[in-house]
Amino acid sequence: MIGVDLGTTSTKVVLFNMKGKSVAYANNPYPLYQDTPDMAEEDPEEIFEAVISGLTEVMRRGDVKPGELKGVSFSSAMHSLILMDEKDQPLTRVITWADNRASKYADQLKQNGLGQELYSHTGVPTHPMSPLIKLIWLRNEQPELFKKATHFIGIKDYILFRLYGEYVQDYSLANATGLFNIFEMDWDKQALEVAGVTREQLPRLVSTEYQLTGLARSYAEVTGISVDTPFIMGASDGTLSNLGVNAIDPGVLAVTIGTSGAVRVVVDKPVVDPRGRLFTYYLDDGKWVVGGPVNNGGIVFRWVRDQLFSPEKITAEQMQIDSYEILTDIASKIPAGADGLLFHPYLGGERAPIWDANARGSFFGLTRQHTRAHMVRAALEGIVYNLYMVMLMIEGVAGKPKAIQATGGFARSELWRQMLADIFEQDVNIPESFESSALGAAVIGMKSLGIVDDLSVVKDMVGVTKTHHPNEENFAVYRELLPIWIRLTNELAGEYDSIAEFQRNHPNPRAKIAEED
């Protein structure tokens, strides 16, 4: 089985055997375009090329013979939006979850109460990440462009349209648009009316186990995949990450940090938070994922490396070693709590726990005794403090967690794993398979094809490479600092709008960048 994970900064393609072990792997990056402080877009064609290249690469590396590949299944980042014209050509780039340009319209829905009303039957918090809010923004601020669109789709829909010529969207990704009713399992009439779109302009809804067959012959020839090989829809990356780390039983918490991050738990039916702070997303029959996403995960660590440690980064590249390992080694020499230096990681606004697109990052507690090493330690801790706040909200809906499964790029860092155990005061298990979303997609594909009977087979595929136990001395420090960090979060909230407005009115002429993975 092949699992394809369409991520924010790269597409990962993994060839698995039937026991869930990785046989071949490809990771193809692409830029994230941020021409203005609030923009976060990708080029759909660059992503499509990354998919085709990845499929071709793993088929070659895995030496897959005709007929050996059972299927290809997909995971995808949520909340993406592409406008397509009458000739099925993109009118826009991919507007990603990280794009905050629709923040004004999210604020309006919050203020008039309509946001909470929509959340109560869609399970998607009111935030500019949501395609619902993006559509309202486009309709109001780019009406001519909006009128030209005949279809409104996501990035996975675009990939599958290129391969099969049909607009289809699985329940899981549809659920994340803010346009889908989680209790009726259909497009939500009220949400469609608010967005100003019709169901005919949206992809056809299908299950996460739906199969597509009849791959375009030109792409079959390029990739080496038979035209008859079924492509399975799969689900969203967040829900599949829970599956891929075997966090699908009640009370088992999945904590993920890649470019962004999330804290999630599986429940057996859709539930919503009375205050609209948690998402509820479909995975499979009888399995719903409740949790909170954060914008600021590994992307913050990248900023620290690029802006505060650029000489070390250059040296690492020249020596062909991992620059992130250098930074974590530097941070590990600083004691827990970074000698009282706190960092709020809101470099790209924030979703959970504060749901404020105008949020901005900050260091607090700086003294002349603090060094760059303290700053990198504080940045890593700030990311985990933020995840801890999300966990507290989940406790209110699903109860106290019984176990934590950690995954994502950060899970490769010994320092970060120990921080997570110390701050959460819980044992943290690190599954062997670090590409959890791709594995989750493969397992969904196996179930769709009848190779396995139940998703629970994933427990035999994941394994645990290491369990980290809380360090009593460290969590005593964090117990003192966490209340300060949380109070400070609340204090700063009143000024985020002001500083964000200033930045919009005085844009940095050097802000036009294309970030590469």
C-alpha positions as CSV (number, residue, x, y, z in Angstrom):
1,M,0.0,0.0,0.0
2,I,1.1,3.6,-0.6
3,G,0.1,6.3,1.8
4,V,0.3,9.9,0.4
5,D,0.4,12.8,2.9
6,L,-0.3,16.2,1.3
7,G,1.3,18.5,3.9
8,T,1.7,22.2,4.2
9,T,5.3,22.4,3.1
10,S,5.9,19.1,1.5
11,T,4.2,15.9,0.2
12,K,5.4,12.7,1.8
13,V,4.8,9.4,-0.1
14,V,5.4,6.1,1.8
15,L,5.3,2.6,0.5
16,F,4.2,0.2,3.2
17,N,4.1,-3.6,3.3
18,M,1.0,-5.3,4.7
19,K,2.5,-5.2,8.2
20,G,2.7,-1.5,8.1
21,K,6.5,-1.3,7.8
22,S,7.9,1.4,5.5
23,V,9.6,0.0,2.4
24,A,10.3,3.2,0.5
25,Y,9.9,6.9,1.2
26,A,9.9,10.2,-0.7
27,N,9.6,13.7,0.7
28,N,9.2,16.5,-1.9
29,P,9.0,20.1,-0.6
30,Y,7.4,23.2,-2.1
31,P,7.3,26.9,-1.2
32,L,4.7,28.5,1.1
33,Y,4.1,31.9,-0.5
34,Q,3.6,34.7,2.0
35,D,3.6,37.9,0.0
36,T,1.9,39.8,2.9
37,P,1.9,39.1,6.6
38,D,-1.5,37.4,6.5
39,M,-1.1,35.4,3.3
40,A,-0.2,31.7,3.2
41,E,-0.6,30.1,-0.2
42,E,0.8,27.3,-2.3
43,D,0.9,26.6,-6.0
44,P,-1.4,23.6,-6.8
45,E,0.7,22.6,-9.8
46,E,3.9,22.4,-7.6
47,I,2.0,20.1,-5.2
48,F,0.7,18.0,-8.0
49,E,4.2,17.6,-9.4
50,A,5.4,16.6,-5.9
51,V,2.8,13.9,-5.7
52,I,3.6,12.4,-9.2
53,S,7.4,12.6,-8.4
54,G,6.8,11.0,-5.0
55,L,4.7,8.1,-6.4
56,T,7.3,7.5,-9.2
57,E,10.1,7.6,-6.7
58,V,8.7,5.0,-4.2
59,M,7.6,2.7,-6.9
60,R,11.2,2.7,-8.3
61,R,12.8,2.5,-4.9
62,G,10.5,-0.3,-3.7
63,D,11.0,-2.2,-6.9
64,V,7.2,-2.8,-7.1
65,K,6.2,-5.3,-9.8
66,P,3.0,-5.0,-11.8
67,G,0.1,-6.2,-9.7
68,E,2.0,-6.0,-6.4
69,L,0.6,-2.6,-5.4
70,K,-2.8,-3.0,-3.8
71,G,-3.8,0.6,-3.6
72,V,-2.9,4.3,-3.0
73,S,-4.6,6.1,-0.1
74,F,-4.5,9.8,0.8
75,S,-4.0,12.0,3.8
76,S,-4.3,15.8,3.4
77,A,-3.9,19.0,5.3
78,M,-7.2,20.5,6.1
79,H,-9.0,23.8,5.3
80,S,-7.4,24.5,1.9
81,L,-9.4,26.3,-0.8
82,I,-8.9,26.6,-4.6
83,L,-11.3,28.4,-6.9
84,M,-11.7,26.7,-10.3
85,D,-13.1,28.2,-13.5
86,E,-15.5,26.9,-16.1
87,K,-12.6,25.2,-17.9
88,D,-11.5,23.5,-14.7
89,Q,-8.4,25.7,-14.4
90,P,-7.4,27.2,-11.0
91,L,-8.3,30.9,-10.5
92,T,-6.3,31.0,-7.3
93,R,-3.3,29.3,-5.7
94,V,-4.1,27.0,-2.8
95,I,-5.3,29.2,0.1
96,T,-4.0,27.2,3.1
97,W,-5.2,26.9,6.7
98,A,-2.4,29.3,7.7
99,D,-3.9,32.2,5.7
100,N,-5.4,34.9,8.0
101,R,-6.7,37.4,5.5
102,A,-10.3,36.6,6.3
103,S,-9.9,37.4,10.0
104,K,-12.2,40.4,9.8
105,Y,-15.1,38.2,8.7
106,A,-14.4,35.6,11.4
107,D,-14.5,38.4,14.0
108,Q,-17.9,39.5,12.6
109,L,-19.4,36.0,12.9
110,K,-18.1,35.7,16.5
111,Q,-19.6,39.1,17.4
112,N,-23.0,38.5,15.9
113,G,-23.3,35.0,17.4
114,L,-23.7,33.3,14.0
115,G,-20.3,31.7,14.3
116,Q,-21.2,29.8,17.4
117,E,-24.5,28.8,15.8
118,L,-22.7,27.4,12.7
119,Y,-20.1,25.7,14.9
120,S,-22.8,23.8,16.8
121,H,-23.7,21.7,13.7
122,T,-20.4,21.8,11.8
123,G,-17.9,21.2,14.6
124,V,-15.4,23.8,13.0
125,P,-14.4,26.7,15.3
126,T,-14.9,30.2,13.8
127,H,-11.5,31.2,12.4
128,P,-10.1,32.4,9.1
129,M,-8.5,29.0,8.6
130,S,-12.0,27.7,7.7
131,P,-12.9,27.7,3.9
132,L,-16.4,28.9,5.0
133,I,-14.8,32.2,6.3
134,K,-12.4,32.4,3.3
135,L,-15.4,32.2,0.9
136,I,-17.2,35.0,2.8
137,W,-14.0,37.1,2.5
138,L,-13.6,36.4,-1.2
139,R,-17.2,37.1,-2.0
140,N,-17.0,40.5,-0.3
141,E,-13.5,41.6,-1.3
142,Q,-12.9,39.9,-4.6
143,P,-16.4,39.6,-6.0
144,E,-15.4,39.4,-9.7
145,L,-13.0,36.5,-9.0
146,F,-15.7,34.8,-6.8
147,K,-18.3,35.1,-9.6
148,K,-15.9,33.5,-12.1
149,A,-15.6,30.4,-10.0
150,T,-17.6,27.3,-10.9
151,H,-16.2,25.0,-8.3
152,F,-14.7,25.5,-4.8
153,I,-12.4,22.7,-3.9
154,G,-9.4,21.7,-1.7
155,I,-6.0,20.5,-2.6
156,K,-6.7,16.8,-2.4
157,D,-9.8,17.3,-4.6
158,Y,-7.5,19.1,-7.1
159,I,-5.0,16.2,-7.2
160,L,-7.7,13.6,-7.7
161,F,-9.4,15.7,-10.4
162,R,-6.1,15.8,-12.3
163,L,-5.8,12.0,-12.0
164,Y,-9.4,11.0,-12.5
165,G,-11.4,14.0,-13.9
166,E,-14.0,14.0,-11.1
167,Y,-14.6,16.4,-8.2
168,V,-15.0,14.3,-5.1
169,Q,-14.4,15.0,-1.4
170,D,-14.3,12.7,1.6
171,Y,-16.5,13.3,4.7
172,S,-13.4,14.0,6.8
173,L,-12.0,16.9,4.7
174,A,-15.6,18.1,3.9
175,N,-16.1,18.2,7.7
176,A,-13.1,20.6,8.0
177,T,-14.5,23.2,5.6
178,G,-17.1,24.6,8.0
179,L,-19.8,23.8,5.3
180,F,-20.6,20.3,6.5
181,N,-23.3,19.2,9.0
182,I,-21.7,16.6,11.3
183,F,-25.1,15.3,12.5
184,E,-26.7,15.0,9.0
185,M,-23.5,13.9,7.2
186,D,-24.2,16.3,4.3
187,W,-23.5,19.9,3.2
188,D,-25.0,22.3,5.8
189,K,-27.8,24.4,4.2
190,Q,-27.2,27.4,6.6
191,A,-23.5,27.3,6.0
192,L,-23.9,27.2,2.2
193,E,-26.2,30.2,2.4
194,V,-23.8,32.2,4.6
195,A,-20.9,31.4,2.3
196,G,-22.9,32.2,-0.9
197,V,-22.2,28.9,-2.7
198,T,-24.4,26.0,-3.9
199,R,-23.9,22.3,-3.4
200,E,-23.4,22.0,-7.2
201,Q,-20.3,24.2,-6.8
202,L,-18.8,21.8,-4.3
203,P,-17.3,18.3,-4.8
204,R,-19.5,15.2,-4.5
205,L,-19.4,13.8,-1.0
206,V,-18.0,10.3,-0.5
207,S,-16.8,8.1,2.4
208,T,-13.2,8.0,3.5
209,E,-13.1,4.4,2.2
210,Y,-14.4,5.4,-1.3
211,Q,-12.3,4.0,-4.2
212,L,-11.4,5.6,-7.5
213,T,-10.4,3.5,-10.5
214,G,-9.3,4.2,-14.0
215,L,-6.1,6.3,-13.4
216,A,-5.3,8.6,-16.3
217,R,-3.1,6.5,-18.6
218,S,-0.4,9.3,-19.0
219,Y,0.1,9.3,-15.2
220,A,0.0,5.6,-15.0
221,E,2.9,5.4,-17.5
222,V,5.0,8.0,-15.6
223,T,4.5,6.6,-12.1
224,G,4.5,2.9,-13.0
225,I,1.1,2.4,-11.3
226,S,-1.4,0.3,-13.1
227,V,-4.5,2.1,-14.4
228,D,-6.6,-0.4,-12.5
229,T,-5.0,0.2,-9.1
230,P,-7.6,1.7,-6.8
231,F,-6.9,5.1,-5.2
232,I,-8.7,5.4,-1.9
233,M,-9.9,8.7,-0.6
234,G,-8.5,8.5,2.9
235,A,-9.1,11.4,5.3
236,S,-7.6,14.5,6.8
237,D,-4.1,14.5,8.2
238,G,-5.1,15.2,11.7
239,T,-7.6,12.3,12.0
240,L,-5.2,9.9,10.2
241,S,-2.4,10.9,12.5
242,N,-4.5,9.6,15.5
243,L,-5.0,6.4,13.6
244,G,-1.3,6.1,12.6
245,V,-0.1,6.3,16.2
246,N,-2.8,4.0,17.5
247,A,-4.6,6.7,19.4
248,I,-8.1,5.6,18.5
249,D,-9.2,4.2,21.9
250,P,-11.0,6.5,24.4
251,G,-8.6,8.5,26.6
252,V,-5.6,8.0,24.4
253,L,-4.3,11.5,23.5
254,A,-2.3,12.1,20.3
255,V,0.0,15.1,20.4
256,T,1.5,16.0,17.0
257,I,4.0,18.7,16.0
258,G,5.0,19.1,12.4
259,T,4.9,22.5,10.8
260,S,1.8,23.1,12.8
261,G,0.5,21.0,15.7
262,A,-2.5,19.5,17.4
263,V,-3.8,17.7,20.4
264,R,-6.6,15.2,19.7
265,V,-8.6,12.3,21.1
266,V,-11.1,9.9,19.5
267,V,-14.7,9.6,20.6
268,D,-17.5,7.4,19.3
269,K,-20.0,10.1,18.2
270,P,-19.8,13.8,17.3
271,V,-19.6,16.2,20.3
272,V,-19.1,19.9,20.4
273,D,-17.5,22.3,22.9
274,P,-20.1,24.7,24.4
275,R,-17.6,27.6,23.9
276,G,-16.6,26.6,20.3
277,R,-12.9,26.1,21.0
278,L,-12.4,22.5,19.8
279,F,-12.9,20.9,16.4
280,T,-14.9,17.7,15.8
281,Y,-13.8,15.8,12.6
282,Y,-14.9,12.5,11.1
283,L,-12.4,9.6,10.7
284,D,-14.5,6.5,10.0
285,D,-17.8,5.0,11.1
286,G,-18.1,5.4,14.9
287,K,-14.8,7.3,15.2
288,W,-14.7,11.1,15.5
289,V,-11.6,13.1,16.4
290,V,-12.0,15.9,19.0
291,G,-9.2,18.3,19.6
292,G,-7.5,21.6,19.0
293,P,-5.0,22.6,16.2
294,V,-2.2,25.1,16.7
295,N,-0.6,27.1,13.9
296,N,2.8,27.4,15.6
297,G,4.7,24.2,15.8
298,G,7.9,23.4,13.8
299,I,7.5,26.6,11.8
300,V,8.5,28.5,15.0
301,F,11.6,26.3,15.4
302,R,12.4,27.1,11.8
303,W,12.1,30.8,12.5
304,V,14.4,30.5,15.5
305,R,17.0,28.7,13.4
306,D,16.8,31.1,10.4
307,Q,16.6,34.4,12.3
308,L,18.6,33.8,15.5
309,F,21.0,31.0,14.5
310,S,21.7,31.7,10.8
311,P,25.5,31.2,11.2
312,E,24.9,27.8,12.7
313,K,22.5,26.9,9.9
314,I,25.1,27.8,7.3
315,T,27.8,25.8,9.0
316,A,25.5,22.8,9.3
317,E,24.6,23.0,5.6
318,Q,28.3,23.2,4.7
319,M,29.0,20.2,6.9
320,Q,25.9,18.3,5.7
321,I,24.5,17.9,9.2
322,D,21.1,18.6,10.7
323,S,20.9,22.2,11.8
324,Y,17.9,21.4,14.1
325,E,20.0,18.9,16.0
326,I,22.6,21.6,16.7
327,L,19.9,23.9,18.1
328,T,18.3,21.2,20.3
329,D,21.8,20.4,21.6
330,I,22.3,24.1,22.5
331,A,18.9,24.2,24.2
332,S,19.5,21.1,26.2
333,K,22.3,22.8,28.1
334,I,19.8,25.3,29.5
335,P,17.8,24.2,32.5
336,A,14.0,23.6,32.4
337,G,12.2,26.9,32.4
338,A,15.0,28.7,30.6
339,D,15.8,30.7,33.8
340,G,12.5,32.4,33.8
341,L,12.3,33.3,30.0
342,L,8.9,32.7,28.6
343,F,7.9,32.7,24.9
344,H,4.5,32.9,23.3
345,P,4.8,31.2,19.9
346,Y,2.1,33.1,18.0
347,L,4.2,34.0,15.0
348,G,1.3,33.2,12.6
349,G,-1.7,34.1,14.7
350,E,-3.2,31.2,16.5
351,R,-6.0,28.7,16.4
352,A,-6.4,26.6,19.6
353,P,-6.3,27.5,22.4
354,I,-6.9,31.3,21.9
355,W,-8.5,31.4,18.4
356,D,-7.1,34.8,17.6
357,A,-5.7,35.3,14.1
358,N,-4.2,38.6,15.2
359,A,-2.1,37.0,18.0
360,R,1.6,37.8,17.8
361,G,4.7,36.2,19.3
362,S,6.7,37.6,22.3
363,F,9.5,36.9,24.7
364,F,8.8,37.8,28.3
365,G,11.2,38.0,31.2
366,L,14.4,38.8,29.2
367,T,17.4,40.0,31.2
368,R,21.0,40.6,30.4
369,Q,21.8,37.1,31.6
370,H,19.7,35.5,28.9
371,T,21.4,34.2,25.8
372,R,20.4,32.9,22.4
373,A,20.5,29.4,23.9
374,H,17.9,30.5,26.5
375,M,15.8,31.9,23.6
376,V,15.7,28.6,21.7
377,R,14.9,26.7,24.9
378,A,12.1,29.1,25.7
379,A,10.7,28.9,22.2
380,L,10.5,25.1,22.4
381,E,8.9,25.2,25.8
382,G,6.4,27.9,24.6
383,I,5.2,25.5,21.9
384,V,4.5,22.8,24.5
385,Y,2.9,25.2,27.0
386,N,0.4,26.1,24.2
387,L,-0.3,22.4,23.5
388,Y,-0.9,21.9,27.3
389,M,-3.6,24.6,27.3
390,V,-5.3,22.7,24.4
391,M,-5.2,19.5,26.5
392,L,-6.9,21.3,29.4
393,M,-9.8,22.1,27.1
394,I,-10.1,18.6,25.8
395,E,-10.3,17.3,29.4
396,G,-13.6,19.3,29.8
397,V,-15.2,17.3,26.9
398,A,-13.5,13.9,26.9
399,G,-12.0,13.5,30.4
400,K,-8.5,13.3,31.6
401,P,-6.1,11.4,29.2
402,K,-4.9,8.0,30.2
403,A,-1.9,7.9,27.8
404,I,-0.1,10.1,25.3
405,Q,1.1,9.1,21.9
406,A,3.5,11.7,20.3
407,T,4.3,12.1,16.7
408,G,5.5,14.5,14.0
409,G,8.9,15.9,13.1
410,F,9.4,17.0,16.7
411,A,9.0,13.5,18.0
412,R,12.5,12.7,16.6
413,S,14.0,15.2,19.2
414,E,14.9,13.6,22.5
415,L,14.7,17.1,24.2
416,W,11.2,17.9,22.9
417,R,9.9,14.5,23.9
418,Q,11.1,15.0,27.5
419,M,9.7,18.5,27.6
420,L,6.3,17.1,26.6
421,A,6.4,14.5,29.4
422,D,7.6,17.1,32.0
423,I,5.1,19.8,31.1
424,F,2.1,17.4,30.7
425,E,3.3,15.3,33.7
426,Q,2.4,12.2,31.8
427,D,4.3,9.3,30.3
428,V,4.8,9.9,26.6
429,N,5.0,7.1,24.1
430,I,6.8,7.5,20.8
431,P,5.5,5.2,18.1
432,E,8.1,3.6,15.7
433,S,6.3,5.0,12.6
434,F,7.0,8.7,12.5
435,E,5.0,9.3,9.3
436,S,1.7,8.6,11.1
437,S,-0.7,10.3,8.7
438,A,0.7,8.3,5.8
439,L,0.4,5.1,7.8
440,G,-3.2,6.0,8.8
441,A,-4.0,6.6,5.2
442,A,-2.6,3.1,4.3
443,V,-4.6,1.4,7.0
444,I,-7.8,3.1,5.8
445,G,-6.9,1.9,2.3
446,M,-6.4,-1.7,3.6
447,K,-9.8,-1.6,5.3
448,S,-11.5,-0.3,2.1
449,L,-10.0,-3.1,0.1
450,G,-11.0,-5.8,2.6
451,I,-7.3,-6.6,3.4
452,V,-8.1,-5.9,7.1
453,D,-11.4,-6.1,8.9
454,D,-10.9,-3.3,11.4
455,L,-8.8,-0.2,12.0
456,S,-7.5,-1.6,15.3
457,V,-4.9,-3.7,13.4
458,V,-2.8,-0.5,13.5
459,K,-1.8,-1.4,17.0
460,D,0.3,-4.3,15.6
461,M,2.0,-2.0,13.1
462,V,2.9,1.0,15.3
463,G,5.0,-0.3,18.1
464,V,6.7,2.0,20.7
465,T,10.3,2.9,20.4
466,K,10.6,4.7,23.7
467,T,8.5,5.9,26.6
468,H,9.5,9.1,28.4
469,H,8.7,9.6,32.0
470,P,8.2,13.0,33.7
471,N,11.3,14.3,35.5
472,E,10.0,15.4,38.9
473,E,12.6,18.2,39.2
474,N,11.6,19.6,35.8
475,F,7.8,19.5,36.2
476,A,8.1,21.2,39.6
477,V,9.6,24.2,37.7
478,Y,7.0,24.0,35.0
479,R,4.2,24.0,37.6
480,E,5.5,27.4,38.8
481,L,5.9,28.9,35.3
482,L,2.7,27.6,33.6
483,P,0.3,29.8,35.6
484,I,2.4,32.8,34.8
485,W,2.5,31.9,31.1
486,I,-1.3,31.4,31.0
487,R,-2.0,34.7,32.9
488,L,0.3,36.5,30.5
489,T,-1.5,35.0,27.5
490,N,-4.8,36.5,28.8
491,E,-3.1,39.9,29.5
492,L,-1.6,40.2,26.0
493,A,-4.8,39.3,24.3
494,G,-6.1,42.8,24.6
495,E,-3.3,44.3,22.5
496,Y,-3.0,41.7,19.7
497,D,-5.6,43.6,17.5
498,S,-3.7,46.9,18.0
499,I,-0.3,45.6,17.0
500,A,-1.7,43.5,14.1
501,E,-3.4,46.6,12.8
502,F,-0.2,48.6,13.0
503,Q,1.7,45.9,11.1
504,R,-1.0,45.9,8.3
505,N,-0.8,49.7,8.0
506,H,3.0,49.7,7.9
507,P,3.9,46.6,5.9
508,N,7.5,45.4,5.9
509,P,8.8,45.8,2.3
510,R,11.1,42.8,2.9
511,A,8.2,40.6,4.0
512,K,7.7,38.9,0.6
513,I,9.3,35.5,1.0
514,A,8.8,32.0,-0.1
515,E,9.6,29.6,2.7
516,E,11.0,26.2,1.8
517,D,10.8,23.1,3.9
